[in-house]
Amino acid sequence: MDKIVAPPSDSHVPSSPKAAEPIRLRLFARTDVGQVREHNEDNFLVADLSRRSRGLLDANRATALGHQGSLFAVCDGMGGAAAGEIASQLAVDIIYEKMVEGLEETTVLPRDDLARRLVRAVELAGLRIFHEAKADRSRRGMGTTVTAAALVDNHLFLAQVGDSRGYILRKGELVQVTRDQSLVNQLIEAGQLTEEEAETFEHNNIILQALGTSDTVQVDLTYVELQQGDLLMLCSDGLSGMVRPDEIRELLQSEKDPLELCKGLTDRANQAGGHDNITVIVVQFDGDALSTESSEPLRYRKYNLPEQGSSEATVPLPMPGVMPPPDSSAAFEQQPHYNNSPTNPPTEDRIEIPGTNVPGWLVALLVLGVVAVLLGAAFVLLRP
């Protein structure tokens, strides 16, 4: 049975349209167990940091962005029915707690402070899940992906660990603004696999990071400068692994109501097989505080934070599109983990590769070696 939450509409929406209008949000979220799994190990988080409130807003009513921002996250748990659900629930709870920790009602969060809180909250969630798994043998191996987005003024920051995803729909164009931390994505970025080959790649269920599988994680922090009419979609791979991007784009353009969009997306993933739990958040942005044009194209862009206490201004830098970045490649030399996908029949849950400390680059090298041997054998057999 799916889970839909919709609290009462917000009473803080400005009554005068002639006033300096802030950024306004319309949103909804939905999680569904899918057609195959017995338990739902996904979780989502929607929170207004200014009002210390969690839960969904009325999908049919716009709500003003508060001075401390808003927070959205999708988590996809792993490690068995009970453990995966615990890991994803711990993640959303801890991330929210750390985002609001120590905030006074009048505190104004600058961009860098919000982004730094987001990264630190994700890191602490991973550490807490790791210790919980060590303390309880029944939870050994549990972990969760996370794609979390925090918004203040016109800057949307995204913190990524694993293979859940964040997309922006802008003027009919759908762009993935996160990067999957997965083996198959590394091979695609390196030009060793095409998108078409990746769909049937034998190891496309290997993710290279997850919260809780080690005591540290490398959080990929990116950002988007929002425009009027932009739409954010966060989802677990139960959606992105079952429905092609072109179909997702068409669905997002077919309806204005966030509730109906969430329902349509989860229904489409179920119609395609529903091999995994499906979670999606849709957020629409509008208001005079957002520009109507941008000098920068919509794309995946890294956000570089200065050291805490530094007076140096943060300079957001574009990222050419290769993941992981050079300064964080060591973070991906961790033990890979399996993730179920349409081309890998669902098991109880994701499992770790036998043999510890297998770096991602070595797995890729072994796969390429097998391919080379097969091609060599074919050449010998076909040679006149």
C-alpha atoms as a printed R data frame, in Angstrom:
    type eleno elety resid chain resno      x       y       z
1   ATOM     1    CA   MET     A     1  0.000   0.000   0.000
2   ATOM     2    CA   ASP     A     2  1.430   3.376  -0.969
3   ATOM     3    CA   LYS     A     3  1.953   6.235   1.435
4   ATOM     4    CA   ILE     A     4  0.647   9.732   0.716
5   ATOM     5    CA   VAL     A     5  0.728  12.540   3.242
6   ATOM     6    CA   ALA     A     6 -0.982  15.904   2.891
7   ATOM     7    CA   PRO     A     7 -1.289  18.220   5.909
8   ATOM     8    CA   PRO     A     8 -3.615  21.198   5.951
9   ATOM     9    CA   SER     A     9 -2.863  24.135   3.680
10  ATOM    10    CA   ASP     A    10 -0.472  26.828   4.845
11  ATOM    11    CA   SER     A    11 -1.928  29.982   6.349
12  ATOM    12    CA   HIS     A    12  1.224  32.050   5.869
13  ATOM    13    CA   VAL     A    13  0.826  32.740   2.154
14  ATOM    14    CA   PRO     A    14  1.017  36.533   1.563
15  ATOM    15    CA   SER     A    15 -2.402  37.991   0.895
16  ATOM    16    CA   SER     A    16 -1.296  40.918  -1.238
17  ATOM    17    CA   PRO     A    17 -0.008  40.025  -4.726
18  ATOM    18    CA   LYS     A    18  1.403  43.534  -5.107
19  ATOM    19    CA   ALA     A    19  3.898  43.073  -2.277
20  ATOM    20    CA   ALA     A    20  7.448  41.972  -3.034
21  ATOM    21    CA   GLU     A    21  6.552  38.375  -3.791
22  ATOM    22    CA   PRO     A    22  8.905  35.706  -2.430
23  ATOM    23    CA   ILE     A    23  9.635  32.378  -4.044
24  ATOM    24    CA   ARG     A    24  6.508  30.252  -3.962
25  ATOM    25    CA   LEU     A    25  6.347  26.458  -3.900
26  ATOM    26    CA   ARG     A    26  3.746  23.896  -4.882
27  ATOM    27    CA   LEU     A    27  4.719  20.325  -4.078
28  ATOM    28    CA   PHE     A    28  3.723  16.789  -3.334
29  ATOM    29    CA   ALA     A    29  5.447  13.455  -2.628
30  ATOM    30    CA   ARG     A    30  4.472   9.826  -2.848
31  ATOM    31    CA   THR     A    31  6.060   6.472  -2.063
32  ATOM    32    CA   ASP     A    32  4.783   3.132  -3.337
33  ATOM    33    CA   VAL     A    33  5.879  -0.434  -2.538
34  ATOM    34    CA   GLY     A    34  5.817  -1.443  -6.223
35  ATOM    35    CA   GLN     A    35  4.659  -4.729  -7.746
36  ATOM    36    CA   VAL     A    36  7.329  -7.135  -6.476
37  ATOM    37    CA   ARG     A    37  8.619  -6.142  -3.036
38  ATOM    38    CA   GLU     A    38  6.773  -7.084   0.151
39  ATOM    39    CA   HIS     A    39  8.085  -4.105   2.129
40  ATOM    40    CA   ASN     A    40  8.738  -0.467   1.327
41  ATOM    41    CA   GLU     A    41 12.293   0.491   2.272
42  ATOM    42    CA   ASP     A    42 12.108   3.969   0.699
43  ATOM    43    CA   ASN     A    43 11.487   7.138   2.689
44  ATOM    44    CA   PHE     A    44 11.077  10.793   1.824
45  ATOM    45    CA   LEU     A    45 11.421  14.081   3.664
46  ATOM    46    CA   VAL     A    46  9.687  17.404   3.035
47  ATOM    47    CA   ALA     A    47 10.319  20.175   5.563
48  ATOM    48    CA   ASP     A    48  9.924  23.918   6.034
49  ATOM    49    CA   LEU     A    49 13.023  24.856   8.019
50  ATOM    50    CA   SER     A    50 11.669  28.309   8.895
51  ATOM    51    CA   ARG     A    51  8.579  26.925  10.628
52  ATOM    52    CA   ARG     A    52 10.145  23.696  11.936
53  ATOM    53    CA   SER     A    53  7.507  21.651  10.183
54  ATOM    54    CA   ARG     A    54  7.736  18.296   8.444
55  ATOM    55    CA   GLY     A    55  5.143  16.872   6.108
56  ATOM    56    CA   LEU     A    56  3.511  17.881   2.884
57  ATOM    57    CA   LEU     A    57  1.758  21.057   1.953
58  ATOM    58    CA   ASP     A    58 -1.526  21.269   0.117
59  ATOM    59    CA   ALA     A    59 -0.576  20.327  -3.445
60  ATOM    60    CA   ASN     A    60 -3.059  22.807  -4.900
61  ATOM    61    CA   ARG     A    61 -1.836  25.840  -2.976
62  ATOM    62    CA   ALA     A    62  1.372  27.822  -3.296
63  ATOM    63    CA   THR     A    63  3.406  28.412  -0.140
64  ATOM    64    CA   ALA     A    64  6.011  31.126   0.389
65  ATOM    65    CA   LEU     A    65  9.607  30.112   0.972
66  ATOM    66    CA   GLY     A    66 10.713  31.009   4.508
67  ATOM    67    CA   HIS     A    67 13.929  32.844   5.374
68  ATOM    68    CA   GLN     A    68 15.616  29.624   6.550
69  ATOM    69    CA   GLY     A    69 14.674  27.644   3.477
70  ATOM    70    CA   SER     A    70 13.055  24.322   2.669
71  ATOM    71    CA   LEU     A    71 14.339  20.766   2.555
72  ATOM    72    CA   PHE     A    72 13.440  17.750   0.411
73  ATOM    73    CA   ALA     A    73 15.001  14.277   0.362
74  ATOM    74    CA   VAL     A    74 14.513  10.782  -1.062
75  ATOM    75    CA   CYS     A    75 16.196   7.768   0.574
76  ATOM    76    CA   ASP     A    76 16.295   4.201  -0.762
77  ATOM    77    CA   GLY     A    77 17.174   1.685   1.966
78  ATOM    78    CA   MET     A    78 19.087  -1.575   1.603
79  ATOM    79    CA   GLY     A    79 20.046  -4.495   3.807
80  ATOM    80    CA   GLY     A    80 16.878  -6.549   4.155
81  ATOM    81    CA   ALA     A    81 13.258  -5.621   4.741
82  ATOM    82    CA   ALA     A    82 13.555  -4.406   8.330
83  ATOM    83    CA   ALA     A    83 17.094  -3.030   8.166
84  ATOM    84    CA   GLY     A    84 16.620  -1.131   4.906
85  ATOM    85    CA   GLU     A    85 13.517   0.574   6.212
86  ATOM    86    CA   ILE     A    86 15.320   1.494   9.439
87  ATOM    87    CA   ALA     A    87 18.303   2.928   7.548
88  ATOM    88    CA   SER     A    88 16.197   5.157   5.314
89  ATOM    89    CA   GLN     A    89 14.053   6.324   8.242
90  ATOM    90    CA   LEU     A    90 17.159   7.127  10.306
91  ATOM    91    CA   ALA     A    91 18.534   9.093   7.374
92  ATOM    92    CA   VAL     A    92 15.524  11.379   6.950
93  ATOM    93    CA   ASP     A    93 15.159  11.873  10.718
94  ATOM    94    CA   ILE     A    94 18.809  12.716  11.338
95  ATOM    95    CA   ILE     A    95 19.136  14.975   8.292
96  ATOM    96    CA   TYR     A    96 16.133  17.007   9.421
97  ATOM    97    CA   GLU     A    97 17.328  17.205  13.039
98  ATOM    98    CA   LYS     A    98 20.782  18.401  12.028
99  ATOM    99    CA   MET     A    99 19.409  20.934   9.551
100 ATOM   100    CA   VAL     A   100 17.363  22.711  12.259
101 ATOM   101    CA   GLU     A   101 19.739  22.121  15.168
102 ATOM   102    CA   GLY     A   102 20.674  25.360  16.943
103 ATOM   103    CA   LEU     A   103 18.574  27.568  14.658
104 ATOM   104    CA   GLU     A   104 16.887  30.487  16.363
105 ATOM   105    CA   GLU     A   105 13.602  31.757  15.000
106 ATOM   106    CA   THR     A   106 15.237  34.936  13.691
107 ATOM   107    CA   THR     A   107 18.331  33.252  12.239
108 ATOM   108    CA   VAL     A   108 18.869  34.017   8.577
109 ATOM   109    CA   LEU     A   109 20.759  31.268   6.769
110 ATOM   110    CA   PRO     A   110 23.147  32.470   4.053
111 ATOM   111    CA   ARG     A   111 23.721  30.137   1.118
112 ATOM   112    CA   ASP     A   112 27.014  28.731   2.336
113 ATOM   113    CA   ASP     A   113 25.640  28.046   5.808
114 ATOM   114    CA   LEU     A   114 22.670  26.144   4.390
115 ATOM   115    CA   ALA     A   115 24.881  24.163   2.008
116 ATOM   116    CA   ARG     A   116 27.360  23.363   4.785
117 ATOM   117    CA   ARG     A   117 24.549  22.212   7.087
118 ATOM   118    CA   LEU     A   118 23.208  19.983   4.331
119 ATOM   119    CA   VAL     A   119 26.535  18.261   3.683
120 ATOM   120    CA   ARG     A   120 27.234  17.840   7.393
121 ATOM   121    CA   ALA     A   121 23.742  16.470   8.063
122 ATOM   122    CA   VAL     A   122 24.188  13.815   5.378
123 ATOM   123    CA   GLU     A   123 27.629  12.885   6.733
124 ATOM   124    CA   LEU     A   124 26.328  12.544  10.288
125 ATOM   125    CA   ALA     A   125 23.381  10.459   9.122
126 ATOM   126    CA   GLY     A   126 25.809   8.055   7.457
127 ATOM   127    CA   LEU     A   127 27.933   7.809  10.600
128 ATOM   128    CA   ARG     A   128 24.911   7.157  12.822
129 ATOM   129    CA   ILE     A   129 23.566   4.419  10.538
130 ATOM   130    CA   PHE     A   130 27.026   2.831  10.412
131 ATOM   131    CA   HIS     A   131 27.201   2.657  14.224
132 ATOM   132    CA   GLU     A   132 23.627   1.327  14.468
133 ATOM   133    CA   ALA     A   133 24.511  -1.451  12.042
134 ATOM   134    CA   LYS     A   134 27.632  -2.369  14.012
135 ATOM   135    CA   ALA     A   135 25.728  -2.467  17.306
136 ATOM   136    CA   ASP     A   136 22.974  -4.814  16.096
137 ATOM   137    CA   ARG     A   137 23.896  -7.969  14.186
138 ATOM   138    CA   SER     A   138 20.436  -8.142  12.637
139 ATOM   139    CA   ARG     A   139 21.132  -4.820  10.946
140 ATOM   140    CA   ARG     A   140 24.589  -5.611   9.592
141 ATOM   141    CA   GLY     A   141 24.996  -4.333   6.041
142 ATOM   142    CA   MET     A   142 22.104  -1.894   6.192
143 ATOM   143    CA   GLY     A   143 22.461   1.382   4.389
144 ATOM   144    CA   THR     A   144 20.609   3.870   2.246
145 ATOM   145    CA   THR     A   145 21.053   6.180  -0.684
146 ATOM   146    CA   VAL     A   146 20.117   9.840  -0.295
147 ATOM   147    CA   THR     A   147 19.362  12.658  -2.676
148 ATOM   148    CA   ALA     A   148 18.625  15.743  -0.585
149 ATOM   149    CA   ALA     A   149 17.816  19.247  -1.823
150 ATOM   150    CA   ALA     A   150 17.821  22.431   0.260
151 ATOM   151    CA   LEU     A   151 16.542  25.758  -1.034
152 ATOM   152    CA   VAL     A   152 17.339  29.306   0.094
153 ATOM   153    CA   ASP     A   153 16.718  32.450  -2.033
154 ATOM   154    CA   ASN     A   154 17.105  31.238  -5.643
155 ATOM   155    CA   HIS     A   155 19.794  28.630  -4.946
156 ATOM   156    CA   LEU     A   156 18.860  24.972  -4.765
157 ATOM   157    CA   PHE     A   157 21.621  22.777  -3.316
158 ATOM   158    CA   LEU     A   158 21.652  19.015  -3.863
159 ATOM   159    CA   ALA     A   159 23.597  16.531  -1.741
160 ATOM   160    CA   GLN     A   160 24.066  13.132  -3.361
161 ATOM   161    CA   VAL     A   161 25.149   9.717  -2.048
162 ATOM   162    CA   GLY     A   162 24.203   6.659  -4.107
163 ATOM   163    CA   ASP     A   163 21.931   6.382  -7.128
164 ATOM   164    CA   SER     A   164 18.662   8.124  -6.304
165 ATOM   165    CA   ARG     A   165 18.305  11.159  -8.562
166 ATOM   166    CA   GLY     A   166 17.439  14.834  -8.880
167 ATOM   167    CA   TYR     A   167 16.046  16.362 -12.093
168 ATOM   168    CA   ILE     A   168 15.020  19.858 -13.149
169 ATOM   169    CA   LEU     A   169 12.389  20.419 -15.836
170 ATOM   170    CA   ARG     A   170 12.837  23.850 -17.438
171 ATOM   171    CA   LYS     A   171 10.922  25.040 -20.491
172 ATOM   172    CA   GLY     A   172 10.366  21.513 -21.747
173 ATOM   173    CA   GLU     A   173 13.929  20.325 -21.111
174 ATOM   174    CA   LEU     A   174 14.566  17.664 -18.445
175 ATOM   175    CA   VAL     A   175 18.096  17.650 -16.997
176 ATOM   176    CA   GLN     A   176 19.541  15.320 -14.378
177 ATOM   177    CA   VAL     A   177 21.354  17.645 -11.959
178 ATOM   178    CA   THR     A   178 22.857  14.853  -9.821
179 ATOM   179    CA   ARG     A   179 25.282  12.099 -10.776
180 ATOM   180    CA   ASP     A   180 24.731   8.445  -9.900
181 ATOM   181    CA   GLN     A   181 27.534   7.107  -7.747
182 ATOM   182    CA   SER     A   182 27.519   3.779  -9.543
183 ATOM   183    CA   LEU     A   183 29.848   1.569 -11.556
184 ATOM   184    CA   VAL     A   184 27.766   1.834 -14.696
185 ATOM   185    CA   ASN     A   185 27.778   5.636 -14.539
186 ATOM   186    CA   GLN     A   186 31.571   5.679 -14.185
187 ATOM   187    CA   LEU     A   187 31.879   3.526 -17.293
188 ATOM   188    CA   ILE     A   188 29.482   5.779 -19.214
189 ATOM   189    CA   GLU     A   189 31.371   8.914 -18.146
190 ATOM   190    CA   ALA     A   190 34.645   7.277 -19.203
191 ATOM   191    CA   GLY     A   191 33.197   6.477 -22.640
192 ATOM   192    CA   GLN     A   192 33.427   2.723 -22.064
193 ATOM   193    CA   LEU     A   193 29.667   2.143 -22.195
194 ATOM   194    CA   THR     A   194 26.857   3.808 -24.133
195 ATOM   195    CA   GLU     A   195 23.512   4.658 -22.552
196 ATOM   196    CA   GLU     A   196 21.930   1.853 -24.587
197 ATOM   197    CA   GLU     A   197 24.540  -0.704 -23.507
198 ATOM   198    CA   ALA     A   198 24.114   0.371 -19.893
199 ATOM   199    CA   GLU     A   199 20.463  -0.733 -19.886
200 ATOM   200    CA   THR     A   200 21.491  -4.387 -20.263
201 ATOM   201    CA   PHE     A   201 24.904  -4.182 -18.546
202 ATOM   202    CA   GLU     A   202 25.333  -7.151 -16.199
203 ATOM   203    CA   HIS     A   203 26.634  -5.045 -13.300
204 ATOM   204    CA   ASN     A   204 24.363  -2.020 -13.551
205 ATOM   205    CA   ASN     A   205 23.130  -2.623 -10.005
206 ATOM   206    CA   ILE     A   206 26.457  -1.809  -8.310
207 ATOM   207    CA   ILE     A   207 26.529   1.438  -6.355
208 ATOM   208    CA   LEU     A   208 29.799   2.781  -5.005
209 ATOM   209    CA   GLN     A   209 28.572   4.646  -1.950
210 ATOM   210    CA   ALA     A   210 25.714   4.471   0.548
211 ATOM   211    CA   LEU     A   211 25.043   5.971   3.953
212 ATOM   212    CA   GLY     A   212 25.880   3.482   6.692
213 ATOM   213    CA   THR     A   213 28.210   1.128   4.846
214 ATOM   214    CA   SER     A   214 31.318   2.932   6.124
215 ATOM   215    CA   ASP     A   215 32.029   5.568   8.746
216 ATOM   216    CA   THR     A   216 32.616   8.288   6.138
217 ATOM   217    CA   VAL     A   217 31.058   9.244   2.817
218 ATOM   218    CA   GLN     A   218 31.978  11.731   0.114
219 ATOM   219    CA   VAL     A   219 28.914  13.920  -0.434
220 ATOM   220    CA   ASP     A   220 28.570  15.269  -3.960
221 ATOM   221    CA   LEU     A   221 27.304  18.847  -3.570
222 ATOM   222    CA   THR     A   222 25.778  20.512  -6.625
223 ATOM   223    CA   TYR     A   223 23.480  23.478  -7.195
224 ATOM   224    CA   VAL     A   224 20.917  25.039  -9.510
225 ATOM   225    CA   GLU     A   225 20.027  28.726  -9.886
226 ATOM   226    CA   LEU     A   226 16.272  28.467 -10.182
227 ATOM   227    CA   GLN     A   227 14.084  30.295 -12.691
228 ATOM   228    CA   GLN     A   228 10.378  30.997 -12.728
229 ATOM   229    CA   GLY     A   229  8.483  27.887 -13.727
230 ATOM   230    CA   ASP     A   230 11.232  25.395 -12.865
231 ATOM   231    CA   LEU     A   231 10.143  21.991 -11.571
232 ATOM   232    CA   LEU     A   232 12.272  19.787  -9.310
233 ATOM   233    CA   MET     A   233 11.795  16.033  -9.233
234 ATOM   234    CA   LEU     A   234 13.620  13.796  -6.747
235 ATOM   235    CA   CYS     A   235 13.168  10.045  -7.123
236 ATOM   236    CA   SER     A   236 14.486   6.646  -6.120
237 ATOM   237    CA   ASP     A   237 15.707   4.258  -8.806
238 ATOM   238    CA   GLY     A   238 12.384   2.472  -8.595
239 ATOM   239    CA   LEU     A   239 11.203   5.249 -10.921
240 ATOM   240    CA   SER     A   240 14.334   6.182 -12.891
241 ATOM   241    CA   GLY     A   241 15.200   2.502 -13.452
242 ATOM   242    CA   MET     A   242 11.766   1.670 -14.851
243 ATOM   243    CA   VAL     A   243 10.737   4.758 -16.823
244 ATOM   244    CA   ARG     A   244 12.883   6.387 -19.518
245 ATOM   245    CA   PRO     A   245 13.775  10.097 -19.194
246 ATOM   246    CA   ASP     A   246 11.716  11.003 -22.277
247 ATOM   247    CA   GLU     A   247  8.630   9.404 -20.723
248 ATOM   248    CA   ILE     A   248  9.287  11.169 -17.421
249 ATOM   249    CA   ARG     A   249  9.576  14.505 -19.249
250 ATOM   250    CA   GLU     A   250  6.305  13.927 -21.087
251 ATOM   251    CA   LEU     A   251  4.520  13.010 -17.859
252 ATOM   252    CA   LEU     A   252  5.862  16.086 -16.045
253 ATOM   253    CA   GLN     A   253  4.613  18.300 -18.877
254 ATOM   254    CA   SER     A   254  1.196  16.660 -19.036
255 ATOM   255    CA   GLU     A   255 -0.161  17.952 -15.727
256 ATOM   256    CA   LYS     A   256  0.143  20.995 -13.425
257 ATOM   257    CA   ASP     A   257 -1.045  19.429 -10.171
258 ATOM   258    CA   PRO     A   258  1.919  17.991  -8.174
259 ATOM   259    CA   LEU     A   259 -0.322  15.338  -6.603
260 ATOM   260    CA   GLU     A   260 -1.439  14.076  -9.997
261 ATOM   261    CA   LEU     A   261  2.143  14.176 -11.282
262 ATOM   262    CA   CYS     A   262  3.361  11.994  -8.411
263 ATOM   263    CA   LYS     A   263  0.513   9.572  -8.934
264 ATOM   264    CA   GLY     A   264  1.119   9.410 -12.683
265 ATOM   265    CA   LEU     A   265  4.851   8.766 -12.267
266 ATOM   266    CA   THR     A   266  4.422   5.968  -9.712
267 ATOM   267    CA   ASP     A   267  1.632   4.426 -11.782
268 ATOM   268    CA   ARG     A   268  3.859   4.418 -14.877
269 ATOM   269    CA   ALA     A   269  6.709   2.721 -12.973
270 ATOM   270    CA   ASN     A   270  4.262   0.076 -11.730
271 ATOM   271    CA   GLN     A   271  2.926  -0.462 -15.239
272 ATOM   272    CA   ALA     A   272  6.513  -1.036 -16.402
273 ATOM   273    CA   GLY     A   273  6.913  -3.821 -13.844
274 ATOM   274    CA   GLY     A   274  7.317  -2.086 -10.492
275 ATOM   275    CA   HIS     A   275 10.435  -4.136  -9.694
276 ATOM   276    CA   ASP     A   276 11.408  -1.900  -6.774
277 ATOM   277    CA   ASN     A   277  9.903   0.558  -4.307
278 ATOM   278    CA   ILE     A   278  9.038   3.861  -6.010
279 ATOM   279    CA   THR     A   279  9.384   7.268  -4.387
280 ATOM   280    CA   VAL     A   280  9.026  10.670  -6.018
281 ATOM   281    CA   ILE     A   281  8.875  14.312  -4.893
282 ATOM   282    CA   VAL     A   282  7.687  17.042  -7.263
283 ATOM   283    CA   VAL     A   283  8.248  20.733  -6.423
284 ATOM   284    CA   GLN     A   284  7.185  23.638  -8.649
285 ATOM   285    CA   PHE     A   285  8.852  27.056  -8.211
286 ATOM   286    CA   ASP     A   286  7.488  30.475  -9.078
287 ATOM   287    CA   GLY     A   287  7.447  34.092  -7.900
288 ATOM   288    CA   ASP     A   288  8.959  37.436  -8.830
289 ATOM   289    CA   ALA     A   289 12.043  36.672  -6.751
290 ATOM   290    CA   LEU     A   290 13.084  34.242  -9.497
291 ATOM   291    CA   SER     A   291 14.431  35.431 -12.822
292 ATOM   292    CA   THR     A   292 12.853  34.509 -16.130
293 ATOM   293    CA   GLU     A   293 16.141  33.975 -17.958
294 ATOM   294    CA   SER     A   294 19.621  32.699 -17.118
295 ATOM   295    CA   SER     A   295 23.027  33.264 -18.671
296 ATOM   296    CA   GLU     A   296 24.045  29.727 -17.670
297 ATOM   297    CA   PRO     A   297 22.625  26.596 -19.312
298 ATOM   298    CA   LEU     A   298 20.875  24.107 -17.063
299 ATOM   299    CA   ARG     A   299 23.333  21.323 -16.195
300 ATOM   300    CA   TYR     A   300 25.100  19.396 -13.449
301 ATOM   301    CA   ARG     A   301 27.275  21.898 -11.571
302 ATOM   302    CA   LYS     A   302 29.471  21.431  -8.524
303 ATOM   303    CA   TYR     A   303 29.331  23.898  -5.624
304 ATOM   304    CA   ASN     A   304 32.633  24.558  -3.849
305 ATOM   305    CA   LEU     A   305 32.297  25.509  -0.209
306 ATOM   306    CA   PRO     A   306 35.046  27.518   1.515
307 ATOM   307    CA   GLU     A   307 36.457  26.242   4.779
308 ATOM   308    CA   GLN     A   308 34.246  27.143   7.721
309 ATOM   309    CA   GLY     A   309 35.286  30.495   9.154
310 ATOM   310    CA   SER     A   310 37.002  31.520   5.925
311 ATOM   311    CA   SER     A   311 36.245  34.997   4.655
312 ATOM   312    CA   GLU     A   312 36.667  33.829   1.087
313 ATOM   313    CA   ALA     A   313 33.454  34.045  -0.915
314 ATOM   314    CA   THR     A   314 32.070  30.852  -2.350
315 ATOM   315    CA   VAL     A   315 32.523  30.622  -6.093
316 ATOM   316    CA   PRO     A   316 30.232  28.047  -7.712
317 ATOM   317    CA   LEU     A   317 32.177  26.276 -10.450
318 ATOM   318    CA   PRO     A   318 30.734  24.378 -13.414
319 ATOM   319    CA   MET     A   319 31.612  20.685 -13.587
320 ATOM   320    CA   PRO     A   320 32.474  19.224 -16.994
321 ATOM   321    CA   GLY     A   321 30.355  16.176 -16.180
322 ATOM   322    CA   VAL     A   322 32.824  13.504 -15.121
323 ATOM   323    CA   MET     A   323 32.059  11.830 -11.803
324 ATOM   324    CA   PRO     A   324 33.838  11.465  -9.451
325 ATOM   325    CA   PRO     A   325 35.750  14.775  -9.507
326 ATOM   326    CA   PRO     A   326 39.559  14.563  -9.331
327 ATOM   327    CA   ASP     A   327 39.775  15.794  -5.741
328 ATOM   328    CA   SER     A   328 37.356  13.181  -4.397
329 ATOM   329    CA   SER     A   329 38.168  10.041  -6.386
330 ATOM   330    CA   ALA     A   330 39.398   8.280  -3.267
331 ATOM   331    CA   ALA     A   331 35.882   8.400  -1.886
332 ATOM   332    CA   PHE     A   332 34.741   5.917  -4.513
333 ATOM   333    CA   GLU     A   333 37.446   3.382  -3.726
334 ATOM   334    CA   GLN     A   334 35.072   1.779  -1.263
335 ATOM   335    CA   GLN     A   335 33.315  -1.525  -1.229
336 ATOM   336    CA   PRO     A   336 30.622  -1.501  -3.947
337 ATOM   337    CA   HIS     A   337 27.056  -2.537  -3.186
338 ATOM   338    CA   TYR     A   338 24.357  -4.100  -5.308
339 ATOM   339    CA   ASN     A   339 21.170  -2.320  -6.208
340 ATOM   340    CA   ASN     A   340 18.213  -4.108  -7.795
341 ATOM   341    CA   SER     A   341 17.168  -2.938 -11.248
342 ATOM   342    CA   PRO     A   342 14.895  -4.127 -14.079
343 ATOM   343    CA   THR     A   343 17.755  -6.109 -15.670
344 ATOM   344    CA   ASN     A   344 18.712  -7.683 -12.328
345 ATOM   345    CA   PRO     A   345 15.844  -9.727 -10.833
346 ATOM   346    CA   PRO     A   346 14.909  -8.412  -7.379
347 ATOM   347    CA   THR     A   347 16.327 -10.241  -4.403
348 ATOM   348    CA   GLU     A   348 15.599  -9.645  -0.722
349 ATOM   349    CA   ASP     A   349 17.672  -6.492  -1.056
350 ATOM   350    CA   ARG     A   350 20.972  -5.096  -2.197
351 ATOM   351    CA   ILE     A   351 23.956  -7.128  -1.093
352 ATOM   352    CA   GLU     A   352 27.640  -6.455  -0.775
353 ATOM   353    CA   ILE     A   353 30.071  -7.997  -3.241
354 ATOM   354    CA   PRO     A   354 31.824 -10.989  -1.614
355 ATOM   355    CA   GLY     A   355 35.387 -10.074  -0.685
356 ATOM   356    CA   THR     A   356 35.912  -6.831   1.146
357 ATOM   357    CA   ASN     A   357 37.551  -3.626  -0.018
358 ATOM   358    CA   VAL     A   358 37.074  -4.161  -3.728
359 ATOM   359    CA   PRO     A   359 37.646  -0.706  -5.282
360 ATOM   360    CA   GLY     A   360 35.284   0.474  -7.992
361 ATOM   361    CA   TRP     A   361 38.090   0.981 -10.521
362 ATOM   362    CA   LEU     A   362 39.182  -2.655 -10.091
363 ATOM   363    CA   VAL     A   363 35.654  -3.922 -10.740
364 ATOM   364    CA   ALA     A   364 35.564  -1.810 -13.917
365 ATOM   365    CA   LEU     A   365 38.957  -3.134 -14.993
366 ATOM   366    CA   LEU     A   366 37.850  -6.747 -14.473
367 ATOM   367    CA   VAL     A   367 34.675  -6.181 -16.473
368 ATOM   368    CA   LEU     A   368 36.631  -4.598 -19.337
369 ATOM   369    CA   GLY     A   369 39.107  -7.505 -19.222
370 ATOM   370    CA   VAL     A   370 36.301 -10.013 -19.643
371 ATOM   371    CA   VAL     A   371 34.940  -8.029 -22.594
372 ATOM   372    CA   ALA     A   372 38.391  -7.948 -24.225
373 ATOM   373    CA   VAL     A   373 38.813 -11.722 -23.828
374 ATOM   374    CA   LEU     A   374 35.402 -12.362 -25.376
375 ATOM   375    CA   LEU     A   375 36.161 -10.075 -28.316
376 ATOM   376    CA   GLY     A   376 39.513 -11.811 -28.843
377 ATOM   377    CA   ALA     A   377 37.884 -15.224 -28.825
378 ATOM   378    CA   ALA     A   378 35.290 -14.076 -31.335
379 ATOM   379    CA   PHE     A   379 38.026 -12.733 -33.614
380 ATOM   380    CA   VAL     A   380 39.851 -16.078 -33.580
381 ATOM   381    CA   LEU     A   381 36.677 -18.048 -34.292
382 ATOM   382    CA   LEU     A   382 35.580 -15.784 -37.134
383 ATOM   383    CA   ARG     A   383 39.020 -15.413 -38.750
384 ATOM   384    CA   PRO     A   384 39.116 -17.073 -42.212
